Amino acid sequence: MNSPTHIPSAGSAATRSEPLIFDLSSPGRMGASLPALDVPEAPLPQDFLRTAAELPLPEVAEIDVMRHFVRLSQKNHSIDTGFYPLGSCTMKYNPKVNEKAARLPGFTNLHPLLPAESAQGAMQLMYELQVYLAEISGFAAVSLQPAAGAQGELSGVLMMRNYLYDQGETQRTKILVPDSAHGTNPASTTMAGLQVVEIPSDARGNVDLAALKTQLDKIGREVVGLMLTNPNTLGLFDENVLEVIRLVQEAGGLVYGDGANFNAILGITKPGELGFDVMHFNLHKTFTTPHGGGGPGSGPVGCSEALAPYLPGPVVAIRPRADVEEMVDLVWHMPQFSIGRIKSFHGNFGMLVRAYTYIRMLGEEGLRAVSQNAVLNANYMQARLKGAYPIPHGDRTCMHEFVAQGILEEAPTIHTMDIAKRLMDFGYHPPTVYFPLIVREALMIEPTETESRETLDGFVDTLLQIKQEAIANPQLLKEAPHTTPVGRLDEVRAARDLKLCATAAAE
């Protein structure tokens, strides 16, 4: 059995919270020194001067500042420090060669307002990335503009809406969204001024075909399209995906592919060839650009030839040179019916460099191996946990992730949150909990392809040990975590009674 780090006593260094930088302040200490003036001192307008009492900044020595922020950084859990099985988020290792490429001076020193003729190298990278993503996904065209998956999602919905409106189909105001979709799908629909119609899943975790047909018979002429996450948030590839697409398109609608789970089918199947009309890519998931602290993301969008004129812009295009035969210039191009700019300048360029590097490093066979190993890892973990934890669709081969349940017959008082909190004592980031909403007490686990069998076994062994602890001593789980800087928090109260500054927190 695994053994967590020694559970320290109350008040020990391992459990003590890091003080605020203001608490470390002492009058007269300074973290920087400025050279003596070598020019005459200029008088400052009195109206702009502030006293220390009016602007109470902390006074801290450089070494104390350094130690404070390093200690804070060491409290973070990251993919560089431990396993991060956050289902549906694809928290996989970000190769450091990507970071090195993104930090090349020729990329980092470019100003976004440079004229195109002075940024041909960067534009060449963007153009090739557009081509690669289109080839990988089977779409006719790609825009790199969106700065996040949800923004790519919104772009796709706006493109679908505008395209149909231009065909005179202005009565189409509804989007069909399966109940196994990502939560951003309804939000994107609403932001586009459209209405959500939910479609349930069937007993095998697919889109319920009967329910879909009923809705299309009822409101087919009002449907802009369907937003389909495939594989879905149950970790399952829809067995009826071709029929689902056919039904929606025969009703005059379009099909949007939520590409957040593209890591499961990369190099194996192409959404464009399945019949999807538009899809966004999560470069910060599939193509190993970092998630960061909620960003920066990158959510390029690809589409069919019919929707290409509606892509957000500008995109990079080729223009033959008039002065030199067989030479071309790269230019910024705004598609004819573009939904417009949705991001300042040209997207999150640093993320584009990282994704480009990843694709070039792996090549076609390497990208296929990514998905094959991600699916293998998920199925291995699902097989090992089957029987110990309920797995609603454990009779099916999962894709890159699977959903278990924190329901233990032998320990009826234990819930998913208790299991998740106890995992933290063993140094693991918990998986996604209570999502998807259609699974009670959900534990959504995604190992990704970058983890070794030893890591997977360690995590599974820990879950099996936690089950035994839940049976023998449920209070141990109820009081977890024990080894973190703070113990179990009242998350409901924290959400309802916000304390957003040091003064409020101290009251």
Secondary structure by P-SEA (a helix, b strand, c coil): cccccccccccccccccccccccccccccccccccccccccccccccccccccccccccccaaaaaaaaaaaaaaccccccccccccccccccccaaaaaaaaccccccccccccccccaaaaaaaaaaaaaaaaaccccccccccccaaaaaaaaaaaaaaaaaaaccccccbbbbccccccaaaaaaaaacbbbbbbbbcccccccaaaaaaaaaaccccccbbbbcccccccccccaaaaaaaaaaaacbbbbbcccccccccccccccccccccccccccccccccccccccbbbbbbbcccccccccccbbbbbbbcccccbbbbbbbccccccccccccccaaaaaaaaaaaaaaccaaaaaaaaaaaaaaaaaaaaaacccccccccccccccbbbbbccccccccccaaaaaaaaaaaccccccccccccccccbbbbbcccccaaaaaaaaaaaaaaaaaaaacaaaaaaccccccccccaaaaaaaccccccccccc
